Amino acid sequence: MRLLLLILTGLLLASPMAVAAPSPPFTLFPVVGGAHYTDDFGDNRGGGTHAGNDLLAPCGMPTVAVVAGTVSLDYGSRSGYMLTLKGTDSWYRYIHMDGRNSAKSAFASGLRDGSRVRVGQIIGYVGNTGDAAGGPCHLHFELHHGTRTVSPFSWLQEATIVQLDPTNPASATPVTTPVVLTIKGRVAWAATTASDGCRIIVRSSSITASDGSKFSTSRLITLRADPALIASIVAGRRVTIVTTPAQLTTGRQDLLPLSWTAVSVS
């Protein structure tokens, strides 16, 4: 019996529940202004499986270091111009950089092998070099932990998008600015339940972002809300909803359910 208790105690102490959740490997989106992408990690790509996510953006859009670290610059027939960023616990590949087939327009000015970079610093530019030549401009972005290649998709969804500083567009470090949405539409559902918490679902007719970002309209949007806020709201009512300020992510750009929180309803 004593041995059994010791075994059970050891199992409880070793339980995953006692281990803290790992921190996100990166919290900034690698392309300035965001990008269009899908969860294409692991897709069959001729000679093998796709080892990253393709982030579609115009050629020449700046890319930033998602972590602080050291960079190495390279060129290959398949990768085109490529940059490897080595952080403390993870490392990253930026592939197909530059749309003019020149190292000077692939990497940020002054960047060299072994250069130390700050998180958020501009390090290169979106392109379509290597085996992406002739195709749409995009950044092939990879995440690695040691020898393991990991899908970056879930962290890309939650990563903060940086923008060029409007007061200094030539700055080597773009800025992040909290965004507020003003949503006009008709309430489809609003309730507080034990399982779902407080939700407002609205069919939008127009969406205005404080930073000028464009969002899809005429769709159902599910927002978080305070119980007091939805107490008097009924389905079918026309409303104007203002959200709390939040850093822009591609998940929020895509209006994913519960990615925004209502702060006022009128």
Protein Blocks (a to p, Z undefined) as FASTA:
>chain_A
ZZmmmmmmmmmmmpmklpccdddfbfcdfbghiaadddfehiaehjaccfbdcddddehi
acddfbgcdddddddfklmpadddddfkbccddehiajklpaklmpcghiaehiacdehi
afbdcddehjlgoiacdddddddehjbccdfklmmmmpccddddfklmmbcbdcdddddd
ddddddfbdcddfklopadddddfbdcdfklpacdehiaddddddfklmmmgcehiacdd
ddddddddfklmnopghkaccfbdZZ
